Amino acid sequence: MTQMDRTSETEAGSSSRTGLVLLGGGFFALLLAGLLLWWREGNRLFTDGLIAAIVACF
């Protein structure tokens, strides 16, 4: 009978979970930054800022 080495499966699962946690943390940080901007700037964020960003692209 052959025994399978399960350490590589455990390491792959841990690496995948760490990546998902980092991705979720980055998304949460961007969400908090957006909420902070909305709280401080309000409607100007989507009027002046968005129009300036669109104009800068062209």
C-alpha positions in Angstrom: 0.0 0.0 0.0 1.1 3.5 -0.7 0.9 6.4 1.8 0.1 9.8 0.6 2.0 12.9 1.9 -0.7 15.3 3.1 1.7 18.1 4.1 1.6 19.7 0.6 -2.2 19.7 0.7 -2.2 21.4 4.0 0.3 24.0 2.9 -1.7 24.7 -0.3 -4.9 25.2 1.7 -3.2 27.5 4.2 -1.7 29.6 1.3 -5.0 29.9 -0.4 -6.7 30.9 2.8 -4.0 33.6 3.5 -4.5 35.0 0.0 -8.3 35.2 0.5 -7.8 36.9 3.9 -5.4 39.5 2.3 -7.8 40.1 -0.6 -10.7 40.6 1.8 -8.6 42.9 3.9 -7.7 45.0 0.9 -11.3 45.2 -0.2 -12.4 46.2 3.3 -9.6 48.9 3.5 -10.8 50.4 0.1 -14.4 50.4 1.3 -13.4 52.2 4.5 -11.4 54.8 2.5 -14.4 55.3 0.2 -16.7 55.8 3.2 -14.3 58.3 4.8 -14.1 60.3 1.5 -17.9 60.2 1.2 -18.2 61.4 4.8 -15.8 64.3 4.4 -16.5 65.3 0.8 -20.1 64.3 0.3 -21.7 65.0 -3.1 -18.6 66.9 -4.3 -16.8 63.6 -4.5 -19.0 62.4 -7.3 -19.6 65.7 -9.1 -16.3 67.5 -9.2 -13.9 64.6 -8.6 -15.6 62.2 -11.0 -15.9 64.8 -13.8 -12.2 65.7 -13.3 -11.2 62.1 -13.4 -13.1 61.5 -16.7 -11.7 64.6 -18.3 -8.2 63.5 -17.3 -8.7 60.2 -19.1 -9.4 62.0 -22.3 
